């Protein structure tokens, strides 16, 4: 239930920025990416996802690229 609430809340939050002008969304992109990756990794850990370590590394690469924008 908590995970579903967090996802729903994140989607609502993101949809607010989808209606904003593109440049207004950019400061929030990094925060959203971090939130999404944190929640996804917590879920993957909960279900004992076998390749979580590799997936975390991929998240780190993507998050680094987002910070460069």
ZAKOLVO-379205 format. One record per residue: x, y, z of N, C-alpha, C in turn. Coordinates in nm, 4 decimals, padded with zeros to 6 digits, m for minus. Example, Ala and Ser with C-alpha at 12.3 -4.5 7.8 and 13.67 -1.06 7.14 Angstrom:
REM ZAKOLVO-379205
01.3190 / m00.5690 / 00.7800 / 01.2300 / m00.4500 / 00.7800 / 01.3200 / m00.3300 / 00.7800 $
01.2850 / m00.2250 / 00.7080 / 01.3670 / m00.1060 / 00.7140 / 01.2900 / 00.0030 / 00.7870 $
END
This chain:
REM ZAKOLVO-379205
00.0822 / m00.1194 / 00.0000 / 00.0000 / 00.0000 / 00.0000 / 00.0863 / 00.1254 / 00.0000 $
00.1928 / 00.1275 / 00.0823 / 00.2802 / 00.2438 / 00.0879 / 00.3477 / 00.2712 / m00.0448 $
00.3930 / 00.1666 / m00.1126 / 00.4588 / 00.1816 / m00.2421 / 00.3613 / 00.2370 / m00.3457 $
00.2378 / 00.1872 / m00.3453 / 00.1381 / 00.2362 / m00.4403 / 00.1088 / 00.3836 / m00.4161 $
00.0994 / 00.4226 / m00.2884 / 00.0751 / 00.5625 / m00.2550 / 00.1900 / 00.6500 / m00.3040 $
00.3124 / 00.6055 / m00.2809 / 00.4295 / 00.6830 / m00.3229 / 00.4325 / 00.7000 / m00.4740 $
00.4006 / 00.5939 / m00.5468 / 00.3986 / 00.6014 / m00.6933 / 00.2898 / 00.6968 / m00.7395 $
00.1707 / 00.6851 / m00.6805 / 00.0600 / 00.7734 / m00.7175 / 00.0957 / 00.9181 / m00.6886 $
00.1535 / 00.9431 / m00.5721 / 00.1930 / 01.0785 / m00.5347 / 00.2980 / 01.1323 / m00.6315 $
00.3944 / 01.0492 / m00.6682 / 00.4986 / 01.0906 / m00.7619 / 00.4394 / 01.1236 / m00.8988 $
00.3447 / 01.0433 / m00.9426 / 00.2807 / 01.0683 / m01.0727 / 00.2031 / 01.1990 / m01.0713 $
00.1309 / 01.2245 / m00.9630 / 00.0573 / 01.3514 / m00.9518 / 00.1536 / 01.4677 / m00.9519 $
00.2620 / 01.4539 / m00.8756 / 00.3618 / 01.5588 / m00.8666 / 00.4226 / 01.5850 / m01.0047 $
00.4571 / 01.4796 / m01.0741 / 00.5163 / 01.4932 / m01.2066 / 00.4181 / 01.5539 / m01.3056 $
00.2907 / 01.5177 / m01.2961 / 00.1921 / 01.5702 / m01.3909 / 00.1754 / 01.7207 / m01.3765 $
00.1960 / 01.7736 / m01.2573 / 00.1897 / 01.9184 / m01.2382 / 00.2966 / 01.9874 / m01.3225 $
00.4149 / 01.9289 / m01.3253 / 00.5235 / 01.9884 / m01.4011 / 00.5112 / 01.9617 / m01.5499 $
00.4393 / 01.8589 / m01.5864 / 00.4187 / 01.8298 / m01.7282 / 00.3380 / 01.9407 / m01.7942 $
00.2545 / 02.0061 / m01.7150 / 00.1735 / 02.1157 / m01.7685 / 00.2490 / 02.2484 / m01.7674 $
00.3576 / 02.2553 / m01.6945 / 00.4370 / 02.3774 / m01.6864 / 00.5239 / 02.3913 / m01.8108 $
00.5831 / 02.5063 / m01.8256 / 00.6745 / 02.5277 / m01.9371 / 00.7978 / 02.4398 / m01.9161 $
00.8582 / 02.3923 / m02.0242 / 00.9708 / 02.2977 / m02.0112 / 01.0822 / 02.3475 / m01.9202 $
01.1201 / 02.4720 / m01.9308 / 01.2304 / 02.5211 / m01.8483 / 01.1930 / 02.5293 / m01.7007 $
01.0649 / 02.5335 / m01.6698 / 01.0209 / 02.5351 / m01.5304 / 01.0349 / 02.3973 / m01.4657 $
01.0374 / 02.2927 / m01.5473 / 01.0477 / 02.1560 / m01.4956 / 01.1904 / 02.1128 / m01.4674 $
01.2864 / 02.1720 / m01.5330 / 01.4236 / 02.1243 / m01.5259 / 01.4813 / 02.1200 / m01.3843 $
01.4584 / 02.2208 / m01.2991 / 01.5166 / 02.2124 / m01.1644 / 01.4646 / 02.0932 / m01.0838 $
01.3495 / 02.0432 / m01.1201 / 01.2883 / 01.9347 / m01.0448 / 01.3229 / 01.7967 / m01.1001 $
01.3833 / 01.7932 / m01.2173 / 01.4144 / 01.6652 / m01.2810 / 01.5098 / 01.5821 / m01.1961 $
01.6139 / 01.6431 / m01.1470 / 01.7126 / 01.5705 / m01.0669 / 01.6475 / 01.5135 / m00.9410 $
01.5658 / 01.5944 / m00.8743 / 01.4968 / 01.5472 / m00.7539 / 01.4056 / 01.4299 / m00.7854 $
01.3324 / 01.4401 / m00.8959 / 01.2398 / 01.3325 / m00.9316 / 01.3150 / 01.2042 / m00.9652 $
01.4248 / 01.2172 / m01.0382 / 01.5039 / 01.0988 / m01.0748 / 01.5537 / 01.0289 / m00.9480 $
01.6048 / 01.1060 / m00.8535 / 01.6536 / 01.0472 / m00.7282 / 01.5406 / 00.9776 / m00.6519 $
01.4256 / 01.0420 / m00.6454 / 01.3102 / 00.9831 / m00.5773 / 01.2668 / 00.8533 / m00.6448 $
01.2580 / 00.8564 / m00.7753 / 01.2159 / 00.7379 / m00.8504 / 01.3145 / 00.6232 / m00.8299 $
01.4436 / 00.6519 / m00.8440 / 01.5436 / 00.5467 / m00.8288 / 01.5434 / 00.4907 / m00.6871 $
01.5302 / 00.5772 / m00.5878 / 01.5265 / 00.5305 / m00.4487 / 01.4092 / 00.4356 / m00.4268 $
01.2904 / 00.4756 / m00.4737 / 01.1716 / 00.3922 / m00.4560 / 01.1819 / 00.2610 / m00.5330 $
01.2340 / 00.2690 / m00.6556 / 01.2476 / 00.1485 / m00.7373 / 01.3476 / 00.0513 / m00.6735 $
01.4585 / 00.1032 / m00.6250 / 01.5593 / 00.0170 / m00.5633 / 01.5064 / m00.0453 / m00.4340 $
01.4268 / 00.0287 / m00.3584 / 01.3668 / m00.0265 / m00.2362 / 01.2722 / m00.1410 / m00.2714 $
01.1932 / m00.1229 / m00.3757 / 01.1015 / m00.2284 / m00.4189 / 01.1793 / m00.3504 / m00.4680 $
01.2827 / m00.3254 / m00.5473 / 01.3625 / m00.4362 / m00.5995 / 01.4309 / m00.5123 / m00.4859 $
01.4753 / m00.4415 / m00.3845 / 01.5347 / m00.5063 / m00.2685 / 01.4305 / m00.5911 / m00.1959 $
01.3105 / m00.5376 / m00.1836 / 01.2011 / m00.6073 / m00.1156 / 01.1681 / m00.7408 / m00.1836 $
01.1761 / m00.7426 / m00.3158 / 01.1424 / m00.8654 / m00.3889 / 01.2672 / m00.9493 / m00.4186 $
01.3800 / m00.9103 / m00.3616 / 01.5071 / m00.9811 / m00.3805 / 01.5450 / m00.9926 / m00.5284 $
01.5364 / m00.8806 / m00.5971 / 01.5729 / m00.8761 / m00.7380 / 01.7191 / m00.9190 / m00.7526 $
01.7474 / m01.0173 / m00.8369 / 01.8821 / m01.0753 / m00.8419 / 01.9913 / m00.9820 / m00.8943 $
01.9586 / m00.8887 / m00.9791 / 02.0592 / m00.8001 / m01.0387 / 02.0515 / m00.6584 / m00.9831 $
02.0131 / m00.6457 / m00.8580 / 01.9965 / m00.5135 / m00.7988 / 02.1256 / m00.4329 / m00.8012 $
02.2377 / m00.4946 / m00.7727 / 02.3645 / m00.4229 / m00.7741 / 02.3953 / m00.3604 / m00.9089 $
02.3753 / m00.4354 / m01.0141 / 02.3980 / m00.3857 / m01.1498 / 02.2997 / m00.2729 / m01.1800 $
02.1759 / m00.2922 / m01.1395 / 02.0734 / m00.1911 / m01.1646 / 02.1065 / m00.0604 / m01.0907 $
02.1561 / m00.0723 / m00.9681 / 02.1959 / 00.0476 / m00.8922 / 02.3083 / 00.1223 / m00.9637 $
02.4017 / 00.0473 / m01.0199 / 02.5111 / 00.1096 / m01.0952 / 02.4569 / 00.1859 / m01.2166 $
02.3597 / 00.1267 / m01.2848 / 02.2980 / 00.1937 / m01.3995 / 02.2271 / 00.3215 / m01.3539 $
02.1589 / 00.3138 / m01.2403 / 02.0930 / 00.4323 / m01.1862 / 02.1951 / 00.5427 / m01.1575 $
02.3095 / 00.5061 / m01.1024 / 02.4128 / 00.6045 / m01.0703 / 02.4630 / 00.6750 / m01.1963 $
02.4800 / 00.5993 / m01.3034 / 02.5246 / 00.6579 / m01.4305 / 02.4189 / 00.7552 / m01.4830 $
02.2944 / 00.7126 / m01.4832 / 02.1866 / 00.7973 / m01.5339 / 02.1717 / 00.9224 / m01.4479 $
02.1740 / 00.9063 / m01.3158 / 02.1606 / 01.0206 / m01.2253 / 02.2751 / 01.1205 / m01.2495 $
02.3941 / 01.0700 / m01.2736 / 02.5070 / 01.1584 / m01.3041 / 02.4852 / 01.2385 / m01.4306 $
02.4295 / 01.1757 / m01.5320 / 02.4003 / 01.2455 / m01.6574 / 02.2916 / 01.3512 / m01.6381 $
02.1912 / 01.3194 / m01.5577 / 02.0840 / 01.4152 / m01.5317 / 02.1409 / 01.5387 / m01.4597 $
02.2333 / 01.5176 / m01.3664 / 02.2932 / 01.6302 / m01.2931 / 02.3723 / 01.7217 / m01.3855 $
02.4198 / 01.6681 / m01.4970 / 02.4981 / 01.7483 / m01.5912 / 02.4109 / 01.8375 / m01.6791 $
02.2828 / 01.8084 / m01.6834 / 02.1925 / 01.8879 / m01.7697 / 02.1822 / 02.0284 / m01.7163 $
END
